Amino acid sequence: MKSTSPTVSSTRRSRMPTAAREKLAMELKRKYDSGASIRALAQETGYSYGFIHRLLVESGVRLRGRSPMGLDRKRLES
């Protein structure tokens, strides 16, 4: 009889140790607070958008709202 359990992709990462997760979270928090987007952080680190979002929220980061590209920059320049 065939097994019906789902297979795990060979690209799936193992659980990150707590110390490494906390270190990554603090680095991401620093970069996000300096203006980096969640998408940019995901691309830079190779982690998913959802994982980066979760780490930032767990770190107590107040996430920025969604805005059209460049709107915040224009507001800061005026």
C-alpha positions in Angstrom: 0.0 0.0 0.0 1.3 3.5 -0.9 2.1 5.9 1.8 -0.2 9.0 1.8 2.0 11.2 4.0 3.3 14.3 2.4 6.9 14.4 1.4 9.3 17.1 2.6 11.1 19.1 -0.1 14.8 18.6 -0.1 15.2 22.4 0.0 13.3 22.8 3.3 15.5 24.2 6.0 15.8 22.7 9.5 14.7 24.6 12.5 17.1 27.5 13.3 18.7 27.3 16.8 17.3 29.9 19.2 20.5 31.9 19.5 20.9 32.2 15.8 17.2 33.1 15.3 17.5 35.9 17.9 20.7 37.2 16.3 19.1 37.2 12.9 16.0 38.9 14.2 18.0 41.7 15.8 20.0 42.3 12.6 16.8 42.3 10.5 15.2 44.7 13.0 18.1 47.1 12.7 17.9 47.0 8.9 14.2 47.4 8.8 14.3 50.3 11.2 16.9 51.9 8.9 14.4 51.7 6.0 14.9 48.3 4.4 11.7 46.7 3.2 10.6 43.2 4.2 10.9 42.1 0.5 14.5 43.4 0.3 15.4 41.6 3.5 13.9 38.4 2.3 15.8 38.7 -1.0 19.1 39.5 0.8 18.8 36.6 3.3 17.2 34.0 1.1 14.4 33.5 3.6 10.7 33.9 2.7 8.8 37.1 3.1 6.6 35.4 5.7 9.6 34.2 7.8 11.1 37.7 7.8 7.7 39.3 8.7 7.3 36.8 11.5 10.8 37.5 13.0 10.2 41.2 12.8 6.8 40.9 14.6 8.3 38.6 17.2 11.0 41.2 17.8 8.5 43.9 18.6 9.0 45.9 15.4 6.2 48.3 14.5 5.7 47.5 10.9 5.3 50.4 8.4 2.0 50.7 6.6 1.7 50.1 2.9 2.1 53.1 0.7 2.7 53.8 -3.0 6.3 53.6 -4.0 8.2 56.8 -3.3 5.4 58.4 -1.2 7.4 58.3 2.0 10.5 59.6 0.3 8.7 62.6 -1.2 7.2 63.4 2.2 10.7 63.3 3.8 12.3 65.5 1.1 9.7 68.3 1.5 
